[in-house]
Amino acid sequence: MNKQEIELLSTEIEMLMNERTGLLKVAGAAAVLISRADASKLQKNAVQAAEMLSELLNELPQDTLQDALESVHAQ
């Protein structure tokens, strides 16, 4: 690999890591929201959306979910 290709890959990796950081924050905030939501006080369509979000969060690997919670300083 030449120097230009290495720099391009390095830039791409940095961009992907920044995207991951942002996505972890979104997932962490969503997990906190779901954990604090009271389904009895939500409208029916909001409950359905919360259930879908909860299912998607539960599909995440445990370390990813832990990283997401740590990114928003939640445990």
Secondary structure, DSSP 4 states (H G I P E B T S, - for coil): --HHHHHHHHHHHHHHHHHHHHHHHHHHHHHHHHHH--GGGS-HHHHHHHHHHHHHHHHS-HHHHHHHHHHTT--
